[in-house]
Amino acid sequence: MSDPTLPSEYAAWSTRLRDAEREVTLLRAIVDCVPVMLYQWVLTTTGEARFTFVSKGSEQVYGLTSAQLLSDIRYSLEVVHPADMPGFQQAVGESAQHLTPFVWEGRVVLPADPSEAGAAAGGAREFTVRPTGVAMLVAPGPALEVAG
């Protein structure tokens, strides 16, 4: 096994690190151009749920920034259409209980103006969550309700 603290190995390790950083930067640039939300979601044995990674596509899928979702997972629950919440909760529970991938299809309700989160609903969007950690927009839907 090589020792990265040795001068002869330092240059090789530095090159590998720079290459990895370039690959991550390129991958992030590609992911940020795709109209899907890539994420990593964790549910601990104590019941705590949180996102550990959220791509910029969250703005298109959820109408929420990645920073919002990383700071508080409840933002992602607030946009689930009320009629679809029982199915969402059931899918989460089954995934956790059986240690299987989380898969759910349902609607999210987004504000008409993304800068007015919590204001009038702009309509529901259907999306699919795949076990690979991708949430994608399937089709925009008609306006369902106005928040009051």
N, C-alpha and C positions, 0 to 999 in steps of 0.2 A: 504494500500500500504506500502511495506517495505521501510526502509530508509537505503541505503548502507553505510551511514556514521556512523551508530550505530555499536559499537563493535560486538554485537551479530549477526548482519546481514553481516558484512564485510567478514567473512570466507565463508559464502554461496555464496556471490557475487563473491568472488575471485575464488571459485571452478567453478562457472558457466562460468566465463571469461576464465579460463584455458581450460575447456572442449570445449568452442567455438573456442578457438585458435587452439586446437588440431584437431578439425573437419575441420576447414578452411585449415590447413596444409595438412591434409589427402586428402581433396577434391582437393586441388591444385596439389598434387602429382599424383592423379588419372587423372585429366584433362590433365596434362602435358604429360601423356603417350598415350593419345588418338589422332589419326591423324585427328583432326578437330580443327577449330579455334572457341573458344567461345569468345563472345565479348558483350559489351554494347556500343551502338552507340547513340548519342544524337544529335538531330537537334532542335535548339532553335527557338523561335519566331522571333529572329533577323536574322535567316538564318545561324548562326554559326553551323557547324557540327564538331563533335569530338568523338573519342573513349574515354570511361571512364574506360574500362577494355578490355584487349586483352590477351588471353592465348598464351602459347608457340607454340601452333599448327599453329600460323600465319606463322612460318618459313616454314612449310610444304605446307600450302595452298597458301600463297602469296610470299614466299621467302623473307619475311621481318620479322624483330624482333618485338616483342611486344613493345619494347621501341621506335622503329621507328614510329610505327603506333600511339602510344599514343602521341608522340611529334608533329606529323603533319599528319592529315588525308589524305592529298594530296598524300602521298605514296601509299595508297590503290587505289587511282584513276589512278595513273600512270601505274599500271599493268593490268588494264581492257583492253581487246583487243579493238582496235579502232572501229572495226565493231560492237562490242557489247555495246559501250558507249551510243548510243541513247536509247537503251532499259534499260540500267542501270539508266540513268537520268530520264527516264519516270517512272520507278518503284519507285525511290526515291520521285519524285514529287507526284505521286498518293498516296503513303503511307503518306506523310506529309499533303496533302490536305484533305484526307479522314480519317486521324488518324487511319489507319489500319496497320497491321504488314507489314514490308518490306520483299518482296519475289522476288528474282531475280535469274535466271539461265543464266550463260554466261561463257566466257573464260577469263583467265588471262594469260599474257605473262611473263614468268620468265626468268631471265638470266641463261645462261648455267652454270656459276659458281656463286653461291649466293654471293661470296665475291666481285664480279664485277657487282654490281647493276648498271643498265643503260648500260651495255655492250651488247654483242651479245645475242639475245633472244634464250633461250634454247628450246622454244616450248610453246604451249598453253596448259593449263590445264582447263578442264571444272569443274566447281563446282556449287553447289547449296547453296543459302542462304535461310535458313528456318526462320520462324517467331520467333523461340525460341532463336535466336541469335547464330546460328551455321553455320559456313561456312565449307563445307567439300569437299575434293577432290573426284571427281567422276571417272575420267579416265585421264591419261596423253595423250596428243595429239602430233601430229607430229610438227616438227619445222615449224614455219610460216614465219619468216622473221629474218633478221639480222639488228640490230640497226646500223646505220651508222653515 
